[in-house]
Amino acid sequence: MEKRATPSGPKLRLWLKRIGFWGFIFFLVKGLAWLILGYYLMK
């Protein structure tokens, strides 16, 4: 059986929010970059 780490309250929650925010920004920029690249290649 695996031992699962229990959430350690607000500290973990804050860390997950920060990762979620930066993850969202990263994939947003990445997606926009692909759209722009595709637009210029098809032009």
PyMOL Python script that loads the backbone (N, CA, C, O; Angstrom):
from pymol import cmd

cmd.read_pdbstr("""\
ATOM      1  N   MET A   1       0.836  -1.192   0.000  1.00  0.00           N
ATOM      2  CA  MET A   1       0.000   0.000   0.000  1.00  0.00           C
ATOM      3  C   MET A   1       0.877   1.252   0.000  1.00  0.00           C
ATOM      4  O   MET A   1       1.924   1.303   0.646  1.00  0.00           O
ATOM      5  N   GLU A   2       0.424   2.241  -0.732  1.00  0.00           N
ATOM      6  CA  GLU A   2       1.146   3.506  -0.780  1.00  0.00           C
ATOM      7  C   GLU A   2       0.651   4.443   0.305  1.00  0.00           C
ATOM      8  O   GLU A   2      -0.534   4.477   0.638  1.00  0.00           O
ATOM      9  N   LYS A   3       1.580   5.192   0.841  1.00  0.00           N
ATOM     10  CA  LYS A   3       1.184   6.218   1.808  1.00  0.00           C
ATOM     11  C   LYS A   3       0.952   7.514   1.041  1.00  0.00           C
ATOM     12  O   LYS A   3       1.799   7.953   0.263  1.00  0.00           O
ATOM     13  N   ARG A   4      -0.193   8.109   1.271  1.00  0.00           N
ATOM     14  CA  ARG A   4      -0.492   9.371   0.606  1.00  0.00           C
ATOM     15  C   ARG A   4      -0.242  10.524   1.564  1.00  0.00           C
ATOM     16  O   ARG A   4      -0.602  10.471   2.740  1.00  0.00           O
ATOM     17  N   ALA A   5       0.379  11.556   1.036  1.00  0.00           N
ATOM     18  CA  ALA A   5       0.633  12.740   1.861  1.00  0.00           C
ATOM     19  C   ALA A   5      -0.675  13.495   2.050  1.00  0.00           C
ATOM     20  O   ALA A   5      -1.407  13.759   1.096  1.00  0.00           O
ATOM     21  N   THR A   6      -0.945  13.829   3.284  1.00  0.00           N
ATOM     22  CA  THR A   6      -2.159  14.593   3.556  1.00  0.00           C
ATOM     23  C   THR A   6      -1.871  16.073   3.355  1.00  0.00           C
ATOM     24  O   THR A   6      -0.782  16.542   3.685  1.00  0.00           O
ATOM     25  N   PRO A   7      -2.824  16.803   2.821  1.00  0.00           N
ATOM     26  CA  PRO A   7      -2.609  18.242   2.618  1.00  0.00           C
ATOM     27  C   PRO A   7      -2.288  18.937   3.935  1.00  0.00           C
ATOM     28  O   PRO A   7      -2.943  18.699   4.950  1.00  0.00           O
ATOM     29  N   SER A   8      -1.293  19.781   3.909  1.00  0.00           N
ATOM     30  CA  SER A   8      -0.876  20.458   5.140  1.00  0.00           C
ATOM     31  C   SER A   8      -1.485  21.854   5.235  1.00  0.00           C
ATOM     32  O   SER A   8      -0.801  22.817   5.582  1.00  0.00           O
ATOM     33  N   GLY A   9      -2.755  21.952   4.929  1.00  0.00           N
ATOM     34  CA  GLY A   9      -3.476  23.202   5.132  1.00  0.00           C
ATOM     35  C   GLY A   9      -3.239  24.252   4.067  1.00  0.00           C
ATOM     36  O   GLY A   9      -3.024  23.931   2.898  1.00  0.00           O
ATOM     37  N   PRO A  10      -3.280  25.513   4.481  1.00  0.00           N
ATOM     38  CA  PRO A  10      -3.226  26.629   3.530  1.00  0.00           C
ATOM     39  C   PRO A  10      -1.909  26.742   2.766  1.00  0.00           C
ATOM     40  O   PRO A  10      -1.879  27.290   1.664  1.00  0.00           O
ATOM     41  N   LYS A  11      -0.823  26.231   3.339  1.00  0.00           N
ATOM     42  CA  LYS A  11       0.468  26.308   2.651  1.00  0.00           C
ATOM     43  C   LYS A  11       0.427  25.526   1.333  1.00  0.00           C
ATOM     44  O   LYS A  11       0.856  26.038   0.299  1.00  0.00           O
ATOM     45  N   LEU A  12      -0.077  24.306   1.363  1.00  0.00           N
ATOM     46  CA  LEU A  12      -0.184  23.489   0.163  1.00  0.00           C
ATOM     47  C   LEU A  12      -1.183  24.098  -0.812  1.00  0.00           C
ATOM     48  O   LEU A  12      -0.947  24.120  -2.020  1.00  0.00           O
ATOM     49  N   ARG A  13      -2.282  24.584  -0.291  1.00  0.00           N
ATOM     50  CA  ARG A  13      -3.317  25.179  -1.137  1.00  0.00           C
ATOM     51  C   ARG A  13      -2.773  26.396  -1.891  1.00  0.00           C
ATOM     52  O   ARG A  13      -3.059  26.570  -3.075  1.00  0.00           O
ATOM     53  N   LEU A  14      -1.998  27.228  -1.214  1.00  0.00           N
ATOM     54  CA  LEU A  14      -1.387  28.396  -1.846  1.00  0.00           C
ATOM     55  C   LEU A  14      -0.416  27.964  -2.944  1.00  0.00           C
ATOM     56  O   LEU A  14      -0.385  28.561  -4.020  1.00  0.00           O
ATOM     57  N   TRP A  15       0.378  26.925  -2.671  1.00  0.00           N
ATOM     58  CA  TRP A  15       1.343  26.411  -3.645  1.00  0.00           C
ATOM     59  C   TRP A  15       0.621  25.896  -4.887  1.00  0.00           C
ATOM     60  O   TRP A  15       1.047  26.166  -6.010  1.00  0.00           O
ATOM     61  N   LEU A  16      -0.470  25.155  -4.689  1.00  0.00           N
ATOM     62  CA  LEU A  16      -1.221  24.628  -5.827  1.00  0.00           C
ATOM     63  C   LEU A  16      -1.848  25.747  -6.643  1.00  0.00           C
ATOM     64  O   LEU A  16      -1.887  25.664  -7.870  1.00  0.00           O
ATOM     65  N   LYS A  17      -2.337  26.785  -5.991  1.00  0.00           N
ATOM     66  CA  LYS A  17      -2.901  27.922  -6.723  1.00  0.00           C
ATOM     67  C   LYS A  17      -1.833  28.606  -7.563  1.00  0.00           C
ATOM     68  O   LYS A  17      -2.088  28.990  -8.704  1.00  0.00           O
ATOM     69  N   ARG A  18      -0.640  28.759  -7.002  1.00  0.00           N
ATOM     70  CA  ARG A  18       0.446  29.409  -7.733  1.00  0.00           C
ATOM     71  C   ARG A  18       0.834  28.583  -8.957  1.00  0.00           C
ATOM     72  O   ARG A  18       1.004  29.132 -10.046  1.00  0.00           O
ATOM     73  N   ILE A  19       0.973  27.275  -8.788  1.00  0.00           N
ATOM     74  CA  ILE A  19       1.308  26.395  -9.906  1.00  0.00           C
ATOM     75  C   ILE A  19       0.194  26.427 -10.951  1.00  0.00           C
ATOM     76  O   ILE A  19       0.465  26.456 -12.151  1.00  0.00           O
ATOM     77  N   GLY A  20      -1.050  26.422 -10.496  1.00  0.00           N
ATOM     78  CA  GLY A  20      -2.185  26.467 -11.421  1.00  0.00           C
ATOM     79  C   GLY A  20      -2.197  27.741 -12.238  1.00  0.00           C
ATOM     80  O   GLY A  20      -2.461  27.706 -13.440  1.00  0.00           O
ATOM     81  N   PHE A  21      -1.913  28.869 -11.598  1.00  0.00           N
ATOM     82  CA  PHE A  21      -1.881  30.152 -12.298  1.00  0.00           C
ATOM     83  C   PHE A  21      -0.785  30.161 -13.349  1.00  0.00           C
ATOM     84  O   PHE A  21      -1.030  30.510 -14.504  1.00  0.00           O
ATOM     85  N   TRP A  22       0.430  29.776 -12.954  1.00  0.00           N
ATOM     86  CA  TRP A  22       1.548  29.791 -13.903  1.00  0.00           C
ATOM     87  C   TRP A  22       1.387  28.723 -14.979  1.00  0.00           C
ATOM     88  O   TRP A  22       1.806  28.920 -16.119  1.00  0.00           O
ATOM     89  N   GLY A  23       0.782  27.593 -14.621  1.00  0.00           N
ATOM     90  CA  GLY A  23       0.495  26.572 -15.625  1.00  0.00           C
ATOM     91  C   GLY A  23      -0.482  27.082 -16.662  1.00  0.00           C
ATOM     92  O   GLY A  23      -0.310  26.836 -17.856  1.00  0.00           O
ATOM     93  N   PHE A  24      -1.514  27.797 -16.213  1.00  0.00           N
ATOM     94  CA  PHE A  24      -2.496  28.391 -17.120  1.00  0.00           C
ATOM     95  C   PHE A  24      -1.828  29.406 -18.044  1.00  0.00           C
ATOM     96  O   PHE A  24      -2.055  29.390 -19.254  1.00  0.00           O
ATOM     97  N   ILE A  25      -1.004  30.287 -17.476  1.00  0.00           N
ATOM     98  CA  ILE A  25      -0.315  31.303 -18.278  1.00  0.00           C
ATOM     99  C   ILE A  25       0.607  30.634 -19.301  1.00  0.00           C
ATOM    100  O   ILE A  25       0.652  31.048 -20.460  1.00  0.00           O
ATOM    101  N   PHE A  26       1.342  29.604 -18.876  1.00  0.00           N
ATOM    102  CA  PHE A  26       2.263  28.903 -19.772  1.00  0.00           C
ATOM    103  C   PHE A  26       1.531  28.313 -20.971  1.00  0.00           C
ATOM    104  O   PHE A  26       1.944  28.512 -22.113  1.00  0.00           O
ATOM    105  N   PHE A  27       0.427  27.575 -20.708  1.00  0.00           N
ATOM    106  CA  PHE A  27      -0.281  26.937 -21.808  1.00  0.00           C
ATOM    107  C   PHE A  27      -1.031  27.942 -22.669  1.00  0.00           C
ATOM    108  O   PHE A  27      -1.221  27.708 -23.863  1.00  0.00           O
ATOM    109  N   LEU A  28      -1.464  29.063 -22.083  1.00  0.00           N
ATOM    110  CA  LEU A  28      -2.090  30.122 -22.862  1.00  0.00           C
ATOM    111  C   LEU A  28      -1.093  30.703 -23.858  1.00  0.00           C
ATOM    112  O   LEU A  28      -1.405  30.842 -25.041  1.00  0.00           O
ATOM    113  N   VAL A  29       0.095  31.040 -23.386  1.00  0.00           N
ATOM    114  CA  VAL A  29       1.125  31.608 -24.254  1.00  0.00           C
ATOM    115  C   VAL A  29       1.553  30.587 -25.305  1.00  0.00           C
ATOM    116  O   VAL A  29       1.734  30.930 -26.474  1.00  0.00           O
ATOM    117  N   LYS A  30       1.713  29.337 -24.886  1.00  0.00           N
ATOM    118  CA  LYS A  30       2.114  28.279 -25.816  1.00  0.00           C
ATOM    119  C   LYS A  30       1.071  28.104 -26.920  1.00  0.00           C
ATOM    120  O   LYS A  30       1.420  27.992 -28.095  1.00  0.00           O
ATOM    121  N   GLY A  31      -0.206  28.082 -26.541  1.00  0.00           N
ATOM    122  CA  GLY A  31      -1.279  27.941 -27.524  1.00  0.00           C
ATOM    123  C   GLY A  31      -1.326  29.111 -28.486  1.00  0.00           C
ATOM    124  O   GLY A  31      -1.490  28.921 -29.692  1.00  0.00           O
ATOM    125  N   LEU A  32      -1.184  30.316 -27.964  1.00  0.00           N
ATOM    126  CA  LEU A  32      -1.186  31.502 -28.833  1.00  0.00           C
ATOM    127  C   LEU A  32       0.012  31.490 -29.778  1.00  0.00           C
ATOM    128  O   LEU A  32      -0.107  31.880 -30.939  1.00  0.00           O
ATOM    129  N   ALA A  33       1.160  31.046 -29.285  1.00  0.00           N
ATOM    130  CA  ALA A  33       2.353  30.976 -30.134  1.00  0.00           C
ATOM    131  C   ALA A  33       2.129  30.009 -31.294  1.00  0.00           C
ATOM    132  O   ALA A  33       2.526  30.306 -32.420  1.00  0.00           O
ATOM    133  N   TRP A  34       1.503  28.861 -31.043  1.00  0.00           N
ATOM    134  CA  TRP A  34       1.222  27.898 -32.105  1.00  0.00           C
ATOM    135  C   TRP A  34       0.231  28.458 -33.117  1.00  0.00           C
ATOM    136  O   TRP A  34       0.378  28.237 -34.319  1.00  0.00           O
ATOM    137  N   LEU A  35      -0.782  29.185 -32.634  1.00  0.00           N
ATOM    138  CA  LEU A  35      -1.752  29.789 -33.550  1.00  0.00           C
ATOM    139  C   LEU A  35      -1.092  30.834 -34.445  1.00  0.00           C
ATOM    140  O   LEU A  35      -1.354  30.885 -35.647  1.00  0.00           O
ATOM    141  N   ILE A  36      -0.244  31.657 -33.862  1.00  0.00           N
ATOM    142  CA  ILE A  36       0.456  32.684 -34.641  1.00  0.00           C
ATOM    143  C   ILE A  36       1.402  32.034 -35.644  1.00  0.00           C
ATOM    144  O   ILE A  36       1.466  32.451 -36.800  1.00  0.00           O
ATOM    145  N   LEU A  37       2.133  31.020 -35.206  1.00  0.00           N
ATOM    146  CA  LEU A  37       3.049  30.307 -36.093  1.00  0.00           C
ATOM    147  C   LEU A  37       2.288  29.679 -37.263  1.00  0.00           C
ATOM    148  O   LEU A  37       2.702  29.798 -38.416  1.00  0.00           O
ATOM    149  N   GLY A  38       1.178  29.011 -36.958  1.00  0.00           N
ATOM    150  CA  GLY A  38       0.360  28.404 -38.012  1.00  0.00           C
ATOM    151  C   GLY A  38      -0.182  29.434 -38.978  1.00  0.00           C
ATOM    152  O   GLY A  38      -0.229  29.188 -40.183  1.00  0.00           O
ATOM    153  N   TYR A  39      -0.592  30.586 -38.466  1.00  0.00           N
ATOM    154  CA  TYR A  39      -1.120  31.655 -39.311  1.00  0.00           C
ATOM    155  C   TYR A  39      -0.066  32.126 -40.306  1.00  0.00           C
ATOM    156  O   TYR A  39      -0.356  32.285 -41.492  1.00  0.00           O
ATOM    157  N   TYR A  40       1.159  32.350 -39.825  1.00  0.00           N
ATOM    158  CA  TYR A  40       2.207  32.846 -40.712  1.00  0.00           C
ATOM    159  C   TYR A  40       2.710  31.778 -41.680  1.00  0.00           C
ATOM    160  O   TYR A  40       3.152  32.111 -42.780  1.00  0.00           O
ATOM    161  N   LEU A  41       2.652  30.520 -41.299  1.00  0.00           N
ATOM    162  CA  LEU A  41       3.069  29.457 -42.216  1.00  0.00           C
ATOM    163  C   LEU A  41       2.045  29.242 -43.326  1.00  0.00           C
ATOM    164  O   LEU A  41       2.414  28.895 -44.448  1.00  0.00           O
ATOM    165  N   MET A  42       0.762  29.446 -43.026  1.00  0.00           N
ATOM    166  CA  MET A  42      -0.290  29.242 -44.027  1.00  0.00           C
ATOM    167  C   MET A  42      -0.463  30.456 -44.939  1.00  0.00           C
ATOM    168  O   MET A  42      -1.106  30.358 -45.985  1.00  0.00           O
ATOM    169  N   LYS A  43       0.087  31.561 -44.562  1.00  0.00           N
ATOM    170  CA  LYS A  43      -0.069  32.814 -45.303  1.00  0.00           C
ATOM    171  C   LYS A  43       0.571  32.755 -46.672  1.00  0.00           C
ATOM    172  O   LYS A  43       0.524  33.733 -47.418  1.00  0.00           O
TER     173      LYS A  43
END
""", "prot")
cmd.dss("prot")
cmd.show_as("cartoon", "prot")
cmd.util.cbc("prot")
cmd.orient("prot")
